[in-house]
Amino acid sequence: VQLQASGGGSVQPGETLTLSCTASGFSLGDYAVAWFRRASGKEREAISCIDDSDGYSQYFYADSGKGRFTMSRDSAKNTVYLQMNSLKPEETGVYYCYAWGQWGQGTQVTVSS
């Protein structure tokens, strides 16, 4: 049972990154999946979540990402995505995905000019 986060990188302000969270050993479609960010010197914070447990997709986005961040699922790939548009320098940090008690290993996002 494992989660693997990927897709981080270094971008300039205003650019887009799409993070991926892929599960092995269990079906991500059966569970809510969340993304967290840990910025340097700060606590880990929740930034988005997708939950299909009631038979339809429900989404949560932290205020900071509303209108710019979008989560989606690809059930065939057992993967959840987080597309982040118009990135800001303060969104630099390590991004983690979480589902069914499992944490991904984190992927670094750096937003800098």
Wavefront OBJ file of the C-alpha trace (Angstrom):
o trace
v 0.000 0.000 0.000
v 1.637 3.204 -1.121
v 0.978 6.710 -2.361
v 3.381 8.462 -4.665
v 3.234 12.192 -5.274
v 4.976 13.710 -8.272
v 4.921 16.646 -10.634
v 6.595 19.297 -8.536
v 9.211 21.612 -9.929
v 10.438 25.164 -10.194
v 8.227 27.674 -11.942
v 7.874 31.411 -12.205
v 4.989 33.298 -10.637
v 1.850 32.994 -12.711
v 2.770 29.646 -14.207
v 0.993 26.312 -13.852
v 1.955 22.992 -12.330
v -0.029 19.781 -12.145
v 0.735 17.400 -9.323
v -0.097 13.704 -9.437
v -0.878 11.303 -6.633
v -0.837 7.641 -7.623
v -1.823 4.778 -5.375
v -0.658 1.206 -5.367
v -2.245 -1.538 -3.338
v -5.629 0.132 -3.009
v -8.145 2.005 -5.125
v -8.016 5.767 -4.713
v -11.545 5.965 -6.049
v -12.871 4.438 -2.830
v -11.497 7.193 -0.605
v -11.302 10.909 -0.160
v -7.949 12.250 -1.307
v -6.414 15.424 0.038
v -3.443 17.601 -0.799
v -1.443 19.389 1.856
v 1.364 21.898 1.673
v 4.182 22.471 4.115
v 5.965 25.738 3.557
v 9.328 26.333 5.165
v 8.890 27.212 8.821
v 5.144 26.675 8.744
v 2.705 23.979 9.743
v 1.350 21.618 7.130
v -1.941 22.965 5.799
v -4.755 21.382 3.821
v -5.237 22.950 0.423
v -7.680 20.689 -1.385
v -9.719 17.514 -1.146
v -11.891 15.373 -3.380
v -14.477 13.045 -1.888
v -16.715 10.663 -3.853
v -17.968 8.669 -0.881
v -21.586 9.845 -1.337
v -21.658 8.776 -4.974
v -20.838 12.165 -6.427
v -17.679 14.237 -6.374
v -17.358 16.856 -3.697
v -14.447 19.239 -3.652
v -12.846 21.362 -1.026
v -10.347 24.102 -1.731
v -8.676 26.352 0.762
v -9.535 29.995 0.197
v -6.036 30.675 -1.064
v -6.506 28.302 -4.001
v -10.155 28.809 -4.925
v -10.560 29.650 -8.571
v -6.977 28.636 -9.364
v -6.638 25.044 -8.136
v -8.545 22.095 -9.581
v -8.547 18.478 -8.473
v -9.508 15.604 -10.726
v -9.396 11.812 -10.828
v -8.295 9.306 -13.434
v -9.664 6.029 -12.140
v -7.975 4.003 -14.875
v -4.586 5.264 -13.672
v -5.577 5.181 -9.989
v -4.368 8.748 -9.828
v -5.615 12.070 -8.524
v -4.349 15.350 -9.908
v -4.033 18.847 -8.563
v -3.728 21.502 -11.240
v -2.426 24.762 -9.825
v -2.743 27.836 -12.009
v -1.310 31.290 -11.492
v 1.088 30.102 -8.838
v 2.402 32.563 -6.269
v 5.768 32.649 -4.481
v 4.068 32.063 -1.128
v 2.850 28.717 -2.444
v 6.372 27.373 -2.426
v 6.661 24.261 -0.296
v 6.482 20.517 -0.182
v 3.159 19.122 -1.332
v 1.811 15.869 0.058
v -1.176 13.777 -0.874
v -3.104 11.754 1.674
v -5.667 8.975 1.405
v -6.781 6.052 3.549
v -4.223 6.744 6.245
v -1.360 6.918 3.738
v 0.879 9.878 3.005
v 2.742 10.338 -0.228
v 6.424 11.181 0.061
v 6.000 14.816 -0.918
v 6.960 16.747 -4.002
v 8.723 20.114 -3.934
v 7.103 23.126 -5.584
v 9.166 26.277 -5.906
v 7.631 29.459 -7.257
v 10.222 32.128 -7.829
v 11.234 34.715 -10.354
l 1 2 3 4 5 6 7 8 9 10 11 12 13 14 15 16 17 18 19 20 21 22 23 24 25 26 27 28 29 30 31 32 33 34 35 36 37 38 39 40 41 42 43 44 45 46 47 48 49 50 51 52 53 54 55 56 57 58 59 60 61 62 63 64 65 66 67 68 69 70 71 72 73 74 75 76 77 78 79 80 81 82 83 84 85 86 87 88 89 90 91 92 93 94 95 96 97 98 99 100 101 102 103 104 105 106 107 108 109 110 111 112 113
